[in-house]
Amino acid sequence: MALQESGEMYLETILILSRQLSCVRSVDISEYMGYSKPSVSRAVGLLKAGNYIVMNDDGHISLTESGLKTAEKIMRRHELLTELLVSLGVDRKVAAADACKMEHVISDETYEAIHNHMKNMDQ
C-alpha cells in the first residue's frame, strides 16, 4: 500500500515522538500535530492496516520495520531540504516549513542529487 503525504507525516511524527517519549499514544500524536482525535484514530487504523505501525493492548504505538524505514527516509529528506534552504539564506523556521512540504514530493533522484551537492559543499 502506497502512503499518501499525510501518512508519511504521521510516521515522521511517531518517529519524532518515540525519540522524546517512553511510549507514543494516539493522544500524543493528536496534540503534536494539532489534529482531532478522530482524525488521528482513522490514520492510525490505516497505518496499522498497511503494517507501518503496531499498537499494544495499552494503546502504545510502535513503528514496524517498514514504518521505521519510511519515517527515517522522510526525516532525512526533511533535514537535508531544511539545511539546503537555510544555506540559500532562508530563515530556518520558513525553511523547515517549506521542507515539510517538499519532502513528500521530490523524487529519489532529486533527493540524491541534492544530497550529493550538499555533501560536496561540505568538503
Biopython code that builds the backbone (N, CA, C, O; Angstrom):
import numpy as np
from Bio.PDB.StructureBuilder import StructureBuilder

atoms = [
    (1, "MET", "N", (0.844, -1.189, 0.000)),
    (1, "MET", "CA", (0.000, 0.000, 0.000)),
    (1, "MET", "C", (0.886, 1.248, 0.000)),
    (1, "MET", "O", (1.705, 1.432, 0.900)),
    (2, "ALA", "N", (0.721, 2.081, -0.990)),
    (2, "ALA", "CA", (1.487, 3.324, -1.089)),
    (2, "ALA", "C", (0.916, 4.347, -0.112)),
    (2, "ALA", "O", (-0.299, 4.505, 0.012)),
    (3, "LEU", "N", (1.811, 5.028, 0.569)),
    (3, "LEU", "CA", (1.396, 6.033, 1.547)),
    (3, "LEU", "C", (1.124, 7.369, 0.880)),
    (3, "LEU", "O", (1.813, 7.762, -0.062)),
    (4, "GLN", "N", (0.132, 8.047, 1.371)),
    (4, "GLN", "CA", (-0.121, 9.422, 0.969)),
    (4, "GLN", "C", (0.773, 10.328, 1.820)),
    (4, "GLN", "O", (1.394, 9.875, 2.782)),
    (5, "GLU", "N", (0.829, 11.592, 1.461)),
    (5, "GLU", "CA", (1.628, 12.559, 2.211)),
    (5, "GLU", "C", (1.244, 12.568, 3.688)),
    (5, "GLU", "O", (2.117, 12.623, 4.554)),
    (6, "SER", "N", (-0.051, 12.516, 3.983)),
    (6, "SER", "CA", (-0.493, 12.570, 5.378)),
    (6, "SER", "C", (0.021, 11.360, 6.158)),
    (6, "SER", "O", (0.398, 11.486, 7.323)),
    (7, "GLY", "N", (0.035, 10.198, 5.522)),
    (7, "GLY", "CA", (0.544, 9.002, 6.185)),
    (7, "GLY", "C", (2.019, 9.142, 6.502)),
    (7, "GLY", "O", (2.473, 8.741, 7.574)),
    (8, "GLU", "N", (2.766, 9.711, 5.570)),
    (8, "GLU", "CA", (4.188, 9.950, 5.806)),
    (8, "GLU", "C", (4.388, 10.923, 6.962)),
    (8, "GLU", "O", (5.299, 10.756, 7.773)),
    (9, "MET", "N", (3.539, 11.931, 7.033)),
    (9, "MET", "CA", (3.650, 12.906, 8.121)),
    (9, "MET", "C", (3.368, 12.254, 9.472)),
    (9, "MET", "O", (4.026, 12.564, 10.465)),
    (10, "TYR", "N", (2.391, 11.351, 9.505)),
    (10, "TYR", "CA", (2.103, 10.633, 10.747)),
    (10, "TYR", "C", (3.299, 9.776, 11.157)),
    (10, "TYR", "O", (3.679, 9.765, 12.328)),
    (11, "LEU", "N", (3.889, 9.064, 10.213)),
    (11, "LEU", "CA", (5.044, 8.227, 10.546)),
    (11, "LEU", "C", (6.206, 9.064, 11.058)),
    (11, "LEU", "O", (6.871, 8.691, 12.025)),
    (12, "GLU", "N", (6.448, 10.197, 10.406)),
    (12, "GLU", "CA", (7.519, 11.088, 10.855)),
    (12, "GLU", "C", (7.232, 11.582, 12.274)),
    (12, "GLU", "O", (8.136, 11.648, 13.107)),
    (13, "THR", "N", (5.985, 11.925, 12.541)),
    (13, "THR", "CA", (5.602, 12.378, 13.886)),
    (13, "THR", "C", (5.802, 11.280, 14.915)),
    (13, "THR", "O", (6.310, 11.542, 16.005)),
    (14, "ILE", "N", (5.413, 10.061, 14.589)),
    (14, "ILE", "CA", (5.594, 8.942, 15.517)),
    (14, "ILE", "C", (7.080, 8.737, 15.801)),
    (14, "ILE", "O", (7.460, 8.476, 16.943)),
    (15, "LEU", "N", (7.921, 8.854, 14.776)),
    (15, "LEU", "CA", (9.363, 8.727, 14.974)),
    (15, "LEU", "C", (9.872, 9.825, 15.904)),
    (15, "LEU", "O", (10.612, 9.544, 16.847)),
    (16, "ILE", "N", (9.487, 11.055, 15.650)),
    (16, "ILE", "CA", (9.914, 12.181, 16.496)),
    (16, "ILE", "C", (9.474, 11.957, 17.941)),
    (16, "ILE", "O", (10.269, 12.108, 18.869)),
    (17, "LEU", "N", (8.208, 11.598, 18.124)),
    (17, "LEU", "CA", (7.683, 11.397, 19.478)),
    (17, "LEU", "C", (8.342, 10.210, 20.166)),
    (17, "LEU", "O", (8.569, 10.241, 21.376)),
    (18, "SER", "N", (8.652, 9.159, 19.401)),
    (18, "SER", "CA", (9.281, 7.978, 20.008)),
    (18, "SER", "C", (10.678, 8.294, 20.530)),
    (18, "SER", "O", (11.192, 7.605, 21.411)),
    (19, "ARG", "N", (11.285, 9.336, 19.982)),
    (19, "ARG", "CA", (12.605, 9.762, 20.458)),
    (19, "ARG", "C", (12.499, 10.668, 21.684)),
    (19, "ARG", "O", (13.482, 10.884, 22.393)),
    (20, "GLN", "N", (11.287, 11.200, 21.928)),
    (20, "GLN", "CA", (11.081, 12.123, 23.046)),
    (20, "GLN", "C", (10.357, 11.484, 24.227)),
    (20, "GLN", "O", (10.561, 11.880, 25.375)),
    (21, "LEU", "N", (9.516, 10.501, 23.943)),
    (21, "LEU", "CA", (8.656, 9.915, 24.967)),
    (21, "LEU", "C", (8.963, 8.437, 25.158)),
    (21, "LEU", "O", (9.461, 7.778, 24.245)),
    (22, "SER", "N", (8.667, 7.919, 26.341)),
    (22, "SER", "CA", (8.882, 6.495, 26.586)),
    (22, "SER", "C", (7.886, 5.639, 25.816)),
    (22, "SER", "O", (8.187, 4.503, 25.452)),
    (23, "CYS", "N", (6.695, 6.188, 25.568)),
    (23, "CYS", "CA", (5.711, 5.492, 24.746)),
    (23, "CYS", "C", (4.862, 6.530, 24.021)),
    (23, "CYS", "O", (4.586, 7.608, 24.547)),
    (24, "VAL", "N", (4.456, 6.180, 22.803)),
    (24, "VAL", "CA", (3.670, 7.084, 21.968)),
    (24, "VAL", "C", (2.241, 6.572, 21.925)),
    (24, "VAL", "O", (1.997, 5.393, 21.671)),
    (25, "ARG", "N", (1.304, 7.472, 22.175)),
    (25, "ARG", "CA", (-0.125, 7.132, 22.112)),
    (25, "ARG", "C", (-0.794, 8.053, 21.105)),
    (25, "ARG", "O", (-0.236, 9.075, 20.706)),
    (26, "SER", "N", (-1.986, 7.676, 20.706)),
    (26, "SER", "CA", (-2.741, 8.485, 19.741)),
    (26, "SER", "C", (-2.917, 9.916, 20.238)),
    (26, "SER", "O", (-2.837, 10.861, 19.453)),
    (27, "VAL", "N", (-3.156, 10.078, 21.532)),
    (27, "VAL", "CA", (-3.363, 11.426, 22.081)),
    (27, "VAL", "C", (-2.101, 12.283, 21.922)),
    (27, "VAL", "O", (-2.190, 13.492, 21.711)),
    (28, "ASP", "N", (-0.925, 11.649, 22.025)),
    (28, "ASP", "CA", (0.334, 12.377, 21.839)),
    (28, "ASP", "C", (0.456, 12.873, 20.398)),
    (28, "ASP", "O", (0.880, 14.001, 20.145)),
    (29, "ILE", "N", (0.080, 12.013, 19.473)),
    (29, "ILE", "CA", (0.113, 12.377, 18.054)),
    (29, "ILE", "C", (-0.863, 13.520, 17.796)),
    (29, "ILE", "O", (-0.537, 14.482, 17.101)),
    (30, "SER", "N", (-2.051, 13.406, 18.358)),
    (30, "SER", "CA", (-3.087, 14.430, 18.199)),
    (30, "SER", "C", (-2.597, 15.783, 18.695)),
    (30, "SER", "O", (-2.765, 16.797, 18.017)),
    (31, "GLU", "N", (-1.996, 15.799, 19.869)),
    (31, "GLU", "CA", (-1.502, 17.050, 20.446)),
    (31, "GLU", "C", (-0.341, 17.616, 19.628)),
    (31, "GLU", "O", (-0.277, 18.824, 19.396)),
    (32, "TYR", "N", (0.567, 16.756, 19.196)),
    (32, "TYR", "CA", (1.746, 17.209, 18.463)),
    (32, "TYR", "C", (1.367, 17.808, 17.111)),
    (32, "TYR", "O", (1.883, 18.852, 16.712)),
    (33, "MET", "N", (0.458, 17.130, 16.416)),
    (33, "MET", "CA", (0.094, 17.556, 15.067)),
    (33, "MET", "C", (-1.049, 18.569, 15.040)),
    (33, "MET", "O", (-1.282, 19.226, 14.026)),
    (34, "GLY", "N", (-1.752, 18.689, 16.153)),
    (34, "GLY", "CA", (-2.888, 19.606, 16.204)),
    (34, "GLY", "C", (-4.104, 19.076, 15.469)),
    (34, "GLY", "O", (-4.940, 19.851, 15.005)),
    (35, "TYR", "N", (-4.205, 17.764, 15.362)),
    (35, "TYR", "CA", (-5.329, 17.130, 14.678)),
    (35, "TYR", "C", (-6.317, 16.583, 15.705)),
    (35, "TYR", "O", (-5.958, 16.320, 16.853)),
    (36, "SER", "N", (-7.552, 16.417, 15.277)),
    (36, "SER", "CA", (-8.578, 15.873, 16.169)),
    (36, "SER", "C", (-8.290, 14.402, 16.452)),
    (36, "SER", "O", (-7.639, 13.718, 15.662)),
    (37, "LYS", "N", (-8.788, 13.932, 17.593)),
    (37, "LYS", "CA", (-8.590, 12.523, 17.951)),
    (37, "LYS", "C", (-9.231, 11.579, 16.934)),
    (37, "LYS", "O", (-8.634, 10.550, 16.618)),
    (38, "PRO", "N", (-10.435, 11.886, 16.403)),
    (38, "PRO", "CA", (-10.993, 11.001, 15.377)),
    (38, "PRO", "C", (-10.133, 10.930, 14.111)),
    (38, "PRO", "O", (-10.014, 9.864, 13.507)),
    (39, "SER", "N", (-9.536, 12.050, 13.705)),
    (39, "SER", "CA", (-8.654, 12.047, 12.528)),
    (39, "SER", "C", (-7.428, 11.170, 12.778)),
    (39, "SER", "O", (-7.022, 10.396, 11.912)),
    (40, "VAL", "N", (-6.849, 11.298, 13.959)),
    (40, "VAL", "CA", (-5.673, 10.501, 14.310)),
    (40, "VAL", "C", (-6.056, 9.029, 14.389)),
    (40, "VAL", "O", (-5.310, 8.164, 13.930)),
    (41, "SER", "N", (-7.202, 8.748, 14.963)),
    (41, "SER", "CA", (-7.666, 7.365, 15.083)),
    (41, "SER", "C", (-7.814, 6.718, 13.706)),
    (41, "SER", "O", (-7.421, 5.569, 13.508)),
    (42, "ARG", "N", (-8.370, 7.444, 12.779)),
    (42, "ARG", "CA", (-8.535, 6.933, 11.411)),
    (42, "ARG", "C", (-7.176, 6.676, 10.777)),
    (42, "ARG", "O", (-6.957, 5.626, 10.172)),
    (43, "ALA", "N", (-6.268, 7.627, 10.913)),
    (43, "ALA", "CA", (-4.929, 7.483, 10.333)),
    (43, "ALA", "C", (-4.181, 6.307, 10.959)),
    (43, "ALA", "O", (-3.525, 5.538, 10.257)),
    (44, "VAL", "N", (-4.281, 6.173, 12.266)),
    (44, "VAL", "CA", (-3.633, 5.060, 12.965)),
    (44, "VAL", "C", (-4.170, 3.728, 12.436)),
    (44, "VAL", "O", (-3.410, 2.781, 12.236)),
    (45, "GLY", "N", (-5.462, 3.666, 12.216)),
    (45, "GLY", "CA", (-6.063, 2.452, 11.660)),
    (45, "GLY", "C", (-5.509, 2.119, 10.285)),
    (45, "GLY", "O", (-5.226, 0.958, 9.990)),
    (46, "LEU", "N", (-5.354, 3.131, 9.447)),
    (46, "LEU", "CA", (-4.802, 2.919, 8.108)),
    (46, "LEU", "C", (-3.333, 2.497, 8.174)),
    (46, "LEU", "O", (-2.897, 1.629, 7.417)),
    (47, "LEU", "N", (-2.578, 3.112, 9.078)),
    (47, "LEU", "CA", (-1.167, 2.751, 9.222)),
    (47, "LEU", "C", (-1.010, 1.332, 9.761)),
    (47, "LEU", "O", (-0.093, 0.612, 9.365)),
    (48, "LYS", "N", (-1.899, 0.933, 10.660)),
    (48, "LYS", "CA", (-1.887, -0.453, 11.158)),
    (48, "LYS", "C", (-2.220, -1.419, 10.030)),
    (48, "LYS", "O", (-1.564, -2.449, 9.879)),
    (49, "ALA", "N", (-3.234, -1.092, 9.242)),
    (49, "ALA", "CA", (-3.642, -1.953, 8.133)),
    (49, "ALA", "C", (-2.530, -2.085, 7.095)),
    (49, "ALA", "O", (-2.403, -3.123, 6.447)),
    (50, "GLY", "N", (-1.736, -1.048, 6.939)),
    (50, "GLY", "CA", (-0.618, -1.063, 6.000)),
    (50, "GLY", "C", (0.646, -1.669, 6.573)),
    (50, "GLY", "O", (1.675, -1.730, 5.899)),
    (51, "ASN", "N", (0.571, -2.120, 7.822)),
    (51, "ASN", "CA", (1.705, -2.723, 8.519)),
    (51, "ASN", "C", (2.874, -1.752, 8.718)),
    (51, "ASN", "O", (4.039, -2.147, 8.673)),
    (52, "TYR", "N", (2.539, -0.475, 8.939)),
    (52, "TYR", "CA", (3.560, 0.531, 9.237)),
    (52, "TYR", "C", (3.736, 0.726, 10.741)),
    (52, "TYR", "O", (4.793, 1.158, 11.201)),
    (53, "ILE", "N", (2.698, 0.406, 11.496)),
    (53, "ILE", "CA", (2.752, 0.536, 12.959)),
    (53, "ILE", "C", (2.057, -0.659, 13.600)),
    (53, "ILE", "O", (1.280, -1.370, 12.961)),
    (54, "VAL", "N", (2.357, -0.857, 14.871)),
    (54, "VAL", "CA", (1.625, -1.807, 15.706)),
    (54, "VAL", "C", (1.206, -1.068, 16.972)),
    (54, "VAL", "O", (1.847, -0.102, 17.386)),
    (55, "MET", "N", (0.134, -1.532, 17.570)),
    (55, "MET", "CA", (-0.353, -0.927, 18.808)),
    (55, "MET", "C", (-0.587, -2.058, 19.810)),
    (55, "MET", "O", (-1.250, -3.050, 19.506)),
    (56, "ASN", "N", (-0.029, -1.889, 21.007)),
    (56, "ASN", "CA", (-0.243, -2.935, 22.009)),
    (56, "ASN", "C", (-1.569, -2.710, 22.743)),
    (56, "ASN", "O", (-2.293, -1.760, 22.446)),
    (57, "ASP", "N", (-1.879, -3.581, 23.696)),
    (57, "ASP", "CA", (-3.163, -3.514, 24.412)),
    (57, "ASP", "C", (-3.323, -2.242, 25.229)),
    (57, "ASP", "O", (-4.444, -1.847, 25.548)),
    (58, "ASP", "N", (-2.206, -1.593, 25.573)),
    (58, "ASP", "CA", (-2.261, -0.345, 26.344)),
    (58, "ASP", "C", (-2.377, 0.882, 25.439)),
    (58, "ASP", "O", (-2.433, 2.009, 25.931)),
    (59, "GLY", "N", (-2.413, 0.673, 24.119)),
    (59, "GLY", "CA", (-2.534, 1.788, 23.184)),
    (59, "GLY", "C", (-1.214, 2.434, 22.818)),
    (59, "GLY", "O", (-1.186, 3.519, 22.238)),
    (60, "HIS", "N", (-0.114, 1.763, 23.156)),
    (60, "HIS", "CA", (1.211, 2.297, 22.817)),
    (60, "HIS", "C", (1.539, 1.928, 21.374)),
    (60, "HIS", "O", (1.425, 0.771, 20.970)),
    (61, "ILE", "N", (1.945, 2.926, 20.615)),
    (61, "ILE", "CA", (2.193, 2.767, 19.187)),
    (61, "ILE", "C", (3.684, 2.642, 18.923)),
    (61, "ILE", "O", (4.490, 3.404, 19.457)),
    (62, "SER", "N", (4.041, 1.666, 18.088)),
    (62, "SER", "CA", (5.433, 1.475, 17.676)),
    (62, "SER", "C", (5.480, 1.345, 16.167)),
    (62, "SER", "O", (4.547, 0.837, 15.544)),
    (63, "LEU", "N", (6.557, 1.801, 15.598)),
    (63, "LEU", "CA", (6.781, 1.651, 14.166)),
    (63, "LEU", "C", (7.244, 0.225, 13.876)),
    (63, "LEU", "O", (8.047, -0.334, 14.623)),
    (64, "THR", "N", (6.743, -0.356, 12.803)),
    (64, "THR", "CA", (7.266, -1.628, 12.332)),
    (64, "THR", "C", (8.565, -1.345, 11.591)),
    (64, "THR", "O", (8.952, -0.185, 11.446)),
    (65, "GLU", "N", (9.235, -2.375, 11.127)),
    (65, "GLU", "CA", (10.465, -2.178, 10.363)),
    (65, "GLU", "C", (10.179, -1.328, 9.123)),
    (65, "GLU", "O", (10.945, -0.422, 8.795)),
    (66, "SER", "N", (9.089, -1.622, 8.447)),
    (66, "SER", "CA", (8.691, -0.858, 7.253)),
    (66, "SER", "C", (8.349, 0.581, 7.620)),
    (66, "SER", "O", (8.731, 1.512, 6.911)),
    (67, "GLY", "N", (7.631, 0.765, 8.723)),
    (67, "GLY", "CA", (7.259, 2.104, 9.177)),
    (67, "GLY", "C", (8.469, 2.924, 9.570)),
    (67, "GLY", "O", (8.552, 4.112, 9.257)),
    (68, "LEU", "N", (9.411, 2.290, 10.258)),
    (68, "LEU", "CA", (10.634, 2.977, 10.672)),
    (68, "LEU", "C", (11.460, 3.390, 9.454)),
    (68, "LEU", "O", (11.974, 4.507, 9.393)),
    (69, "LYS", "N", (11.581, 2.491, 8.495)),
    (69, "LYS", "CA", (12.339, 2.794, 7.276)),
    (69, "LYS", "C", (11.738, 4.001, 6.553)),
    (69, "LYS", "O", (12.463, 4.900, 6.126)),
    (70, "THR", "N", (10.424, 4.014, 6.420)),
    (70, "THR", "CA", (9.748, 5.120, 5.747)),
    (70, "THR", "C", (9.898, 6.413, 6.536)),
    (70, "THR", "O", (10.197, 7.460, 5.960)),
    (71, "ALA", "N", (9.692, 6.349, 7.851)),
    (71, "ALA", "CA", (9.797, 7.540, 8.700)),
    (71, "ALA", "C", (11.199, 8.126, 8.659)),
    (71, "ALA", "O", (11.363, 9.343, 8.583)),
    (72, "GLU", "N", (12.201, 7.278, 8.707)),
    (72, "GLU", "CA", (13.584, 7.762, 8.671)),
    (72, "GLU", "C", (13.903, 8.393, 7.315)),
    (72, "GLU", "O", (14.625, 9.388, 7.251)),
    (73, "LYS", "N", (13.372, 7.825, 6.237)),
    (73, "LYS", "CA", (13.576, 8.388, 4.905)),
    (73, "LYS", "C", (12.986, 9.799, 4.830)),
    (73, "LYS", "O", (13.630, 10.717, 4.323)),
    (74, "ILE", "N", (11.769, 9.966, 5.334)),
    (74, "ILE", "CA", (11.115, 11.278, 5.323)),
    (74, "ILE", "C", (11.885, 12.255, 6.205)),
    (74, "ILE", "O", (12.074, 13.414, 5.835)),
    (75, "MET", "N", (12.326, 11.790, 7.364)),
    (75, "MET", "CA", (13.081, 12.648, 8.285)),
    (75, "MET", "C", (14.393, 13.111, 7.640)),
    (75, "MET", "O", (14.757, 14.282, 7.742)),
    (76, "ARG", "N", (15.096, 12.192, 6.978)),
    (76, "ARG", "CA", (16.358, 12.577, 6.300)),
    (76, "ARG", "C", (16.085, 13.622, 5.227)),
    (76, "ARG", "O", (16.836, 14.589, 5.099)),
    (77, "ARG", "N", (15.027, 13.438, 4.461)),
    (77, "ARG", "CA", (14.670, 14.408, 3.422)),
    (77, "ARG", "C", (14.367, 15.762, 4.045)),
    (77, "ARG", "O", (14.819, 16.795, 3.550)),
    (78, "HIS", "N", (13.604, 15.756, 5.127)),
    (78, "HIS", "CA", (13.235, 16.999, 5.803)),
    (78, "HIS", "C", (14.484, 17.743, 6.266)),
    (78, "HIS", "O", (14.625, 18.945, 6.036)),
    (79, "GLU", "N", (15.384, 17.020, 6.917)),
    (79, "GLU", "CA", (16.591, 17.651, 7.453)),
    (79, "GLU", "C", (17.482, 18.189, 6.338)),
    (79, "GLU", "O", (18.003, 19.299, 6.437)),
    (80, "LEU", "N", (17.655, 17.406, 5.282)),
    (80, "LEU", "CA", (18.502, 17.838, 4.169)),
    (80, "LEU", "C", (17.918, 19.053, 3.460)),
    (80, "LEU", "O", (18.632, 20.014, 3.173)),
    (81, "LEU", "N", (16.630, 19.007, 3.181)),
    (81, "LEU", "CA", (15.995, 20.139, 2.494)),
    (81, "LEU", "C", (16.015, 21.398, 3.351)),
    (81, "LEU", "O", (16.202, 22.500, 2.836)),
    (82, "THR", "N", (15.823, 21.236, 4.658)),
    (82, "THR", "CA", (15.908, 22.383, 5.565)),
    (82, "THR", "C", (17.293, 23.006, 5.480)),
    (82, "THR", "O", (17.424, 24.223, 5.351)),
    (83, "GLU", "N", (18.329, 22.171, 5.551)),
    (83, "GLU", "CA", (19.704, 22.689, 5.509)),
    (83, "GLU", "C", (20.004, 23.345, 4.164)),
    (83, "GLU", "O", (20.682, 24.371, 4.115)),
    (84, "LEU", "N", (19.508, 22.766, 3.076)),
    (84, "LEU", "CA", (19.713, 23.366, 1.765)),
    (84, "LEU", "C", (19.103, 24.761, 1.709)),
    (84, "LEU", "O", (19.750, 25.710, 1.264)),
    (85, "LEU", "N", (17.868, 24.884, 2.159)),
    (85, "LEU", "CA", (17.184, 26.177, 2.117)),
    (85, "LEU", "C", (17.850, 27.199, 3.031)),
    (85, "LEU", "O", (17.965, 28.373, 2.679)),
    (86, "VAL", "N", (18.289, 26.750, 4.208)),
    (86, "VAL", "CA", (19.000, 27.660, 5.121)),
    (86, "VAL", "C", (20.301, 28.134, 4.468)),
    (86, "VAL", "O", (20.668, 29.303, 4.584)),
    (87, "SER", "N", (20.999, 27.218, 3.779)),
    (87, "SER", "CA", (22.261, 27.601, 3.118)),
    (87, "SER", "C", (22.028, 28.619, 2.001)),
    (87, "SER", "O", (22.941, 29.349, 1.614)),
    (88, "LEU", "N", (20.796, 28.661, 1.487)),
    (88, "LEU", "CA", (20.442, 29.642, 0.457)),
    (88, "LEU", "C", (19.978, 30.972, 1.055)),
    (88, "LEU", "O", (19.666, 31.913, 0.326)),
    (89, "GLY", "N", (19.937, 31.040, 2.393)),
    (89, "GLY", "CA", (19.575, 32.282, 3.057)),
    (89, "GLY", "C", (18.152, 32.340, 3.574)),
    (89, "GLY", "O", (17.708, 33.393, 4.029)),
    (90, "VAL", "N", (17.425, 31.230, 3.515)),
    (90, "VAL", "CA", (16.046, 31.198, 4.014)),
    (90, "VAL", "C", (16.074, 31.070, 5.533)),
    (90, "VAL", "O", (16.865, 30.305, 6.083)),
    (91, "ASP", "N", (15.217, 31.813, 6.199)),
    (91, "ASP", "CA", (15.078, 31.710, 7.654)),
    (91, "ASP", "C", (14.799, 30.252, 8.033)),
    (91, "ASP", "O", (14.029, 29.576, 7.351)),
    (92, "ARG", "N", (15.416, 29.763, 9.111)),
    (92, "ARG", "CA", (15.307, 28.349, 9.495)),
    (92, "ARG", "C", (13.863, 27.908, 9.697)),
    (92, "ARG", "O", (13.500, 26.802, 9.297)),
    (93, "LYS", "N", (13.040, 28.739, 10.303)),
    (93, "LYS", "CA", (11.646, 28.361, 10.548)),
    (93, "LYS", "C", (10.881, 28.219, 9.226)),
    (93, "LYS", "O", (10.112, 27.275, 9.045)),
    (94, "VAL", "N", (11.098, 29.151, 8.322)),
    (94, "VAL", "CA", (10.470, 29.099, 6.996)),
    (94, "VAL", "C", (11.018, 27.899, 6.228)),
    (94, "VAL", "O", (10.265, 27.178, 5.573)),
    (95, "ALA", "N", (12.326, 27.689, 6.311)),
    (95, "ALA", "CA", (12.964, 26.571, 5.616)),
    (95, "ALA", "C", (12.385, 25.235, 6.089)),
    (95, "ALA", "O", (12.108, 24.355, 5.274)),
    (96, "ALA", "N", (12.205, 25.085, 7.383)),
    (96, "ALA", "CA", (11.652, 23.836, 7.929)),
    (96, "ALA", "C", (10.224, 23.613, 7.454)),
    (96, "ALA", "O", (9.842, 22.489, 7.127)),
    (97, "ALA", "N", (9.437, 24.678, 7.417)),
    (97, "ALA", "CA", (8.045, 24.566, 6.955)),
    (97, "ALA", "C", (7.998, 24.213, 5.468)),
    (97, "ALA", "O", (7.196, 23.376, 5.052)),
    (98, "ASP", "N", (8.847, 24.841, 4.678)),
    (98, "ASP", "CA", (8.884, 24.541, 3.251)),
    (98, "ASP", "C", (9.410, 23.123, 2.999)),
    (98, "ASP", "O", (8.899, 22.412, 2.134)),
    (99, "ALA", "N", (10.417, 22.725, 3.746)),
    (99, "ALA", "CA", (10.978, 21.376, 3.604)),
    (99, "ALA", "C", (9.918, 20.320, 3.895)),
    (99, "ALA", "O", (9.900, 19.258, 3.273)),
    (100, "CYS", "N", (9.044, 20.618, 4.838)),
    (100, "CYS", "CA", (7.974, 19.689, 5.199)),
    (100, "CYS", "C", (7.046, 19.433, 4.015)),
    (100, "CYS", "O", (6.523, 18.330, 3.851)),
    (101, "LYS", "N", (6.852, 20.444, 3.209)),
    (101, "LYS", "CA", (6.000, 20.286, 2.020)),
    (101, "LYS", "C", (6.761, 19.570, 0.908)),
    (101, "LYS", "O", (6.205, 18.716, 0.218)),
    (102, "MET", "N", (8.022, 19.920, 0.741)),
    (102, "MET", "CA", (8.827, 19.394, -0.356)),
    (102, "MET", "C", (9.210, 17.927, -0.165)),
    (102, "MET", "O", (9.313, 17.180, -1.138)),
    (103, "GLU", "N", (9.417, 17.516, 1.070)),
    (103, "GLU", "CA", (9.950, 16.181, 1.354)),
    (103, "GLU", "C", (9.079, 15.055, 0.814)),
    (103, "GLU", "O", (9.564, 13.948, 0.578)),
    (104, "HIS", "N", (7.807, 15.333, 0.621)),
    (104, "HIS", "CA", (6.869, 14.288, 0.200)),
    (104, "HIS", "C", (6.757, 14.153, -1.311)),
    (104, "HIS", "O", (6.227, 13.158, -1.805)),
    (105, "VAL", "N", (7.249, 15.138, -2.045)),
    (105, "VAL", "CA", (7.004, 15.143, -3.483)),
    (105, "VAL", "C", (8.266, 14.993, -4.338)),
    (105, "VAL", "O", (8.156, 14.693, -5.527)),
    (106, "ILE", "N", (9.445, 15.191, -3.776)),
    (106, "ILE", "CA", (10.636, 15.075, -4.605)),
    (106, "ILE", "C", (10.937, 13.604, -4.889)),
    (106, "ILE", "O", (10.655, 12.724, -4.077)),
    (107, "SER", "N", (11.506, 13.371, -6.042)),
    (107, "SER", "CA", (11.867, 12.009, -6.438)),
    (107, "SER", "C", (13.135, 11.579, -5.695)),
    (107, "SER", "O", (13.868, 12.405, -5.153)),
    (108, "ASP", "N", (13.368, 10.276, -5.687)),
    (108, "ASP", "CA", (14.602, 9.764, -5.098)),
    (108, "ASP", "C", (15.810, 10.326, -5.847)),
    (108, "ASP", "O", (16.839, 10.621, -5.239)),
    (109, "GLU", "N", (15.685, 10.472, -7.161)),
    (109, "GLU", "CA", (16.774, 11.004, -7.976)),
    (109, "GLU", "C", (17.121, 12.435, -7.566)),
    (109, "GLU", "O", (18.295, 12.776, -7.427)),
    (110, "THR", "N", (16.099, 13.271, -7.372)),
    (110, "THR", "CA", (16.331, 14.655, -6.955)),
    (110, "THR", "C", (16.923, 14.698, -5.556)),
    (110, "THR", "O", (17.844, 15.471, -5.292)),
    (111, "TYR", "N", (16.398, 13.871, -4.658)),
    (111, "TYR", "CA", (16.939, 13.830, -3.301)),
    (111, "TYR", "C", (18.425, 13.476, -3.338)),
    (111, "TYR", "O", (19.237, 14.126, -2.679)),
    (112, "GLU", "N", (18.782, 12.443, -4.111)),
    (112, "GLU", "CA", (20.186, 12.021, -4.186)),
    (112, "GLU", "C", (21.068, 13.123, -4.769)),
    (112, "GLU", "O", (22.191, 13.324, -4.307)),
    (113, "ALA", "N", (20.573, 13.831, -5.770)),
    (113, "ALA", "CA", (21.340, 14.928, -6.360)),
    (113, "ALA", "C", (21.573, 16.038, -5.331)),
    (113, "ALA", "O", (22.680, 16.565, -5.225)),
    (114, "ILE", "N", (20.536, 16.390, -4.579)),
    (114, "ILE", "CA", (20.687, 17.417, -3.535)),
    (114, "ILE", "C", (21.642, 16.929, -2.462)),
    (114, "ILE", "O", (22.509, 17.674, -2.004)),
    (115, "HIS", "N", (21.480, 15.674, -2.062)),
    (115, "HIS", "CA", (22.340, 15.092, -1.033)),
    (115, "HIS", "C", (23.806, 15.155, -1.464)),
    (115, "HIS", "O", (24.667, 15.576, -0.691)),
    (116, "ASN", "N", (24.084, 14.735, -2.701)),
    (116, "ASN", "CA", (25.463, 14.770, -3.210)),
    (116, "ASN", "C", (25.991, 16.196, -3.316)),
    (116, "ASN", "O", (27.157, 16.453, -3.016)),
    (117, "HIS", "N", (25.142, 17.115, -3.740)),
    (117, "HIS", "CA", (25.544, 18.524, -3.832)),
    (117, "HIS", "C", (25.907, 19.071, -2.455)),
    (117, "HIS", "O", (26.930, 19.737, -2.292)),
    (118, "MET", "N", (25.074, 18.787, -1.481)),
    (118, "MET", "CA", (25.318, 19.302, -0.129)),
    (118, "MET", "C", (26.585, 18.663, 0.451)),
    (118, "MET", "O", (27.356, 19.333, 1.138)),
    (119, "LYS", "N", (26.797, 17.392, 0.181)),
    (119, "LYS", "CA", (27.987, 16.692, 0.666)),
    (119, "LYS", "C", (29.239, 17.320, 0.054)),
    (119, "LYS", "O", (30.242, 17.506, 0.743)),
    (120, "ASN", "N", (29.182, 17.648, -1.250)),
    (120, "ASN", "CA", (30.326, 18.265, -1.925)),
    (120, "ASN", "C", (30.590, 19.669, -1.406)),
    (120, "ASN", "O", (31.739, 20.111, -1.379)),
    (121, "MET", "N", (29.541, 20.378, -0.993)),
    (121, "MET", "CA", (29.710, 21.729, -0.439)),
    (121, "MET", "C", (30.451, 21.703, 0.885)),
    (121, "MET", "O", (31.172, 22.644, 1.218)),
    (122, "ASP", "N", (30.274, 20.613, 1.648)),
    (122, "ASP", "CA", (30.900, 20.499, 2.963)),
    (122, "ASP", "C", (32.395, 20.185, 2.871)),
    (122, "ASP", "O", (33.122, 20.332, 3.853)),
    (123, "GLN", "N", (32.851, 19.755, 1.700)),
    (123, "GLN", "CA", (34.248, 19.345, 1.569)),
    (123, "GLN", "C", (35.167, 20.506, 1.298)),
    (123, "GLN", "O", (36.376, 20.318, 1.163)),
]
sb = StructureBuilder()
sb.init_structure("model")
sb.init_model(0)
sb.init_chain("A")
sb.init_seg("    ")
for serial, (resi, resn, name, xyz) in enumerate(atoms, 1):
    if name == "N":
        sb.init_residue(resn, " ", resi, " ")
    sb.init_atom(name, np.array(xyz, "f"), 0.0, 1.0, " ", f" {name:<3s}", serial, name[0])
structure = sb.get_structure()
